[in-house]
């Protein structure tokens, strides 16, 4: 459970560190340290008192995802890629509390917009690639149900539900979490689980206290035919372990009682088709209705190290034949590019050390209607 402690405590709890607690001083100090590390992992600092919530980028592409359907495909498509499960968010700033020693700073959140989904068009784009494993796991009163799965060569999307009588307590989630890196495991939970590696968005419109609709957006390797749901069951609430020092024998004793398991979630053999666009230098973009993958090492004049740095990808737009465009992401970039409003219309983004970036869309893209794709100031046309 790599660095799990950094992600298992809610921002809301941390922001109340100045209130009276029944926990030990050692526990509170551990929480303060986790807060600082967590905050640094979520916001990319642009100064001592200002930070931006940026696209979450990782160094390595990992596993895969799933998509869920409790009713018709039309409802499914609208929940995951339309406006039924999301709402437009204007660019805004939030004050983030780091604790008594470091005070507060301002986090800037980019604009996010969504589009309605045409069910017939969505069916034609990805319907044949959907699969519905309906896998269910029950852990300590919580039921996890994987409803359906869809993937292309670079990514996959999963919708699943979490249900628990009296209220789901396995995740920390909020609107701001959805705008940052997504939900994460709560310290009130007695288990940890993961489905690939990406971003978990909780559908706040359709969820209730006792049933959460979750959408997992994940990158993957092109030869994967399944993703694993990994579960770790603990003998107590996670916060009881976190209250102990790493060297405490009691902590080791509890961790030795963890029961680990995994369940394979199969993909459909029908992978969502992709189309290739190229730039004048031979750089390629692979794009599907779900995502695009761009190679930043060709056509941008970047070194190998620069190509792998996400700061050097600051504008991506899909230009349609009807003259409209979909701005996938846009940010200010040190004199190279400026904009009045920064935008992040990805569902998840992940980079590699070789300079490739995968961006999962927050809407479905009809690749037949694309005339070109712009990355920074470089134009890509159909191969």
Protein Blocks (a to p, Z undefined) as FASTA:
>chain_A
ZZklmmmccfklmmmmmpccfbdfklmmmmmmmmmmmmmmmpccfbfkbccddddddfbd
cdddddddfbdfklmmmmmmmmklgccdddddddddebjklopadddddddddddddfkl
mmmmmmmmpccekpacdeehiacddfbdcddfkbccdddddddehiaakbccdfklmmmn
opaddfkbcbdcdehjadddddfklpcfklccddddddddfkbcbdcddddddfbdfklm
mmpcfklmklmmmmmmpccddddddddfbdcdddddddfkopacdddfkbccddfkgonl
pafklmmpmklpcbdcdddfkopacdfbacdeehiaccfbdcdfbfbdcddfkopacddd
fbdcdfklpfbdcehjaccddZZ
